Structures are given as C-alpha cells and as structure tokens.
Amino acid sequence: MSSTRQISGAVRRALMLSAAAATASLPALAQVKPEAAPQVETIVVTGSRIPQVQIESPSPLTSVTQEAIQQSGVT
C-alpha cells in the first residue's frame, strides 16, 4: 500500500511541476517579434562652394527638369 501511495505522490508532484513549468513559459510565447525595417537606398550628394575656374577641372553636370521627372513616373 505504501508503495502505491509513494508512486501516486510522485506522479502528482511531477504533474504539478510540469503544469507550473508550462504556465511559466506562456508569456514568452505571447511576445511578438518586431518587423524588420525596410531597406532604404542611400543617396550621397557632395559639393563645394570654393570658387574655381571651370576650365581647370572637369565638372560633370546633369540637369533634370520637373517635366522629365513626371514623365519618368518616379514620383
């Protein structure tokens, strides 16, 4: 009889501990992972206000009008 009680008590304690462990882990499951931020292309613009003669150094220049931007559909 005492053997049966010991086994019964051990099973009862094991069930209680497993229920407590399962309950303790529930908040971790409820956490939501933050969404990854979208990747943004970096545009770097460099310039200088130092006066120079245009003949001495190459100065590539591209001019884009408002109409050209609207026609390209980039906006």
N, C-alpha and C positions, 0 to 999 in steps of 0.2 A: 503494500500500500504506500509506503513512504517513497518508494522508487517512482511510483506513478505521480505522486504529488511533486516530487523534485522535477520530473520531466515537464509536468504541466506548468510549474512555476517558471522553468527555464524558457519554455515556448512562449508563455505570456510576456516575460521580460523582453525576449527577442522581438516579438511583435510590437511592443510598445516603443522600443528603441528604434525600430525601422520606421514606424509611423512618425516618430519625432524627427528623425533624420529627413524623411520625405517632406514633412511640413516646413522644416528649416530651409530647405533648398528652393521652395516655391518663389520667394522674392527674386532670386537670381534668374529664374526663368521668365519673370514678368518684365525684365528690363528690355528696352528696345534699343537696338543698335542705331547710332546716328547715320544718316545717309551721307555718302561721300560727296564732297563739294565738286561741282562741275569744273572741268579743266578749262582754264581761260588762257588764250594765246596772249603772250606779252609783246607789246609793241614798244620799241625804244626809239625815241626821237632825240637826236643830238644836234646841237647848233652852236654858233659862236657869234658874238656881236663885235668881234675885233675887225676893224675896217681893213680890207685887203684889196689889192688890185686884182680884178678877175682874170687878167691875163697870166698871172704868176701861178695860179693853182687851178686845177680842174674843179669845176663845181657842177656836179650832176643835179639837174633840177627837173622835177616832174610836176606839172600843174594839172589839177583835176578840178573841173567845174562842177557846180551843183547839178547841172543837167546830165553830165556824164555819170555822176553817182546815181541819180534817179533812174537813168536808163539801164544801168547795170543791175539794178534790183537789190543792191547790197543793204539798203536801209531797211 
